[in-house]
């Protein structure tokens, strides 16, 4: 476990044990450009996202609301969407987004 590991990791692992949520600054993650243009209230280096970068899944509980809204219109998944109707719904993450 690293310093970036989300403090809610035990609960998140119950949704999908293959996902590893960490906290990053939005500027570090390489989000889709169409989502970045929708974030205008602060610098991307000043707001956090809690996510599994490899699977393109974010935790809205620890992510700026404007970032969450911007990501809903991309190939990124809200962790709850991932677990209920997305690639994680079948219990495997081999279908990484």
N, C-alpha and C positions, 0 to 999 in steps of 0.2 A: 504494500500500500504506500502511495506517495503522498506528499503534502497537497497535491492537487485532487486527490481522491475525494469524492463527494461524501460528506458526513452521513448522508442517507443511504450509503451503499448497501446495508443489510436489507432494507425494504426494497430497493431497486433490484437487487439480485433475486428477490422472490418473483418479480415480474419476468425476468429473463436472466439467468445466471451467466450467459455469455457476454452480456453488455457490461462495459466498465466505464462508469461515469466519472468524469474529472471536471474540475473548474478551470476555465481558460478565460482570457480576455478575448472578446469577439475578434479583435484584429489578428489573433494568433491562429484561428481555426480554418480560415480559407472558405468562408461561407459563399454561396452563389452570389454573383454580382447583382442579380435582380433583387435579392433580399437586402443587400447592403445599401442600396439606394433608397430603401424604405425606412432606414434608421437615420433619423436626423436630429434627435434631441441632444445627443452627446457624441463625443469622440469614440470611435470603435475601440480605442485603447483604454477606455475608462469604464466599460461595461462588461459584465461577466456572462458567460454561457456555461451551463452545466450540461455536458454531453458525452456521448460515445462517438468520437470523430470517425472511426472506422465504419460504423454502421449507420451514420447520419441520423442519430436519435438524440433528442434533447429532453431535459427535465425542466418543464415549465415552472416548477416550484422554486428553482434556483436560477432562473434565466429572466433577464429584463423583459417586461411585457411587450415592448415594441419589437424586440428581437423575436419573441415567440410568434407574434402576429405576422411578421415578415417571413418567417420560416414555414408557416402553414401553407404558403403558396408555392412551395418548392418541393424537392424530392426528400427533404428532411421529415422525420416523424417525431411527434410528441410521444414520449415514452408510453403513455396510456393508449394512444392510438396504435403504436407498434405492438403492444401486448394484446389488444383486443381485436383489431381489424387489419393490422399490417403484417409484415413478414414474420413477426414474433408470435402471432396468434396461433400458429400450428405447433409451437413448442420448440422450434429450431430457429437458428439465426443463420443458417447456411445461405439464405436468400438475401444477403446484405444488400441494402439499397445502393 
